[in-house]
Structures are given as structure tokens and as C-alpha cells.
Amino acid sequence: MERITDDGRVQDELDVYNVLLPRPGEPSATLFIEITEKDQIQPVLDRFMGIDVEATVWIQVGKEFAVPGEFEAGHSDEEKGKLCAVHFVRFAFPPEAVRAFAAASVHLMVDHPAARVELSSETKAELLRDLRG
């Protein structure tokens, strides 16, 4: 669609976007902070500063497994007070968590400020299909 015909430039594009593809047993997600009012963009993003560092987003599988979200670098700069509204997150599941996934309750956890959403059975089934390959 971008009408790139040079092999080197095509490879450059592939190199940029292939890093976003999840590896086996590693679902990925896009975290999007939706802000509908233009005058609220900066105040809302300021409140979410730090969401992409440490273990603020994870998938909890039963009581035993907390699979932390690994954010793609380059979407925030705490020194400058800048945060993007879109983040790419990977969840690298250990084999034990994959095995527990089918029978356990599964929650998407966000501790910024604390929020908790249980995954629907449909979403859980799709993720389990991805995890099992």
C-alpha cells in the first residue's frame, strides 16, 4: 500500500513491524488510553505516567501465576513528562501458567490505579487457542 519497491526499504519495514509479532506462548495486546476531549489529553496522560514501567499490567492465572506485561520501549519519557496513548504489551507465559490457564480464573490486572477486569469465556478461549498454538 505504501508502494515501496526497493528490497532494502521493504526489509526495513519488515524489521520494524516484525518485532510486534508475538512469539509462541506469548499473546500480545495494544493498550490504548482513549481520551475523547482534546483539552483532557495532557491531564489524562499525565495521570497514566508510569503505566509502562514495573509490573503495573499483568495477567493473573488463578492465584499462582502473575504473568507481567512487557511494554515495548520508546512510548514514554518520564524525564520530559511524555506518555503515548498507545502501547504494545507482550505476556510471556511460562509453560506452567499455560497449563493452568484452561481451568483457572483469568484476570487482566492493571494497578494504576488498581483496576481489575475478569476475562470473558470467549476472550479466554481465544487466548488459550493462541497459547497452545
Summary of the structure (lengths in Angstrom):
residues: 133
radius of gyration: 17.3
end to end distance: 29.7
largest distance: 51.3
contacts: 316
relative contact order: 0.18
helix: 31%
strand: 29%
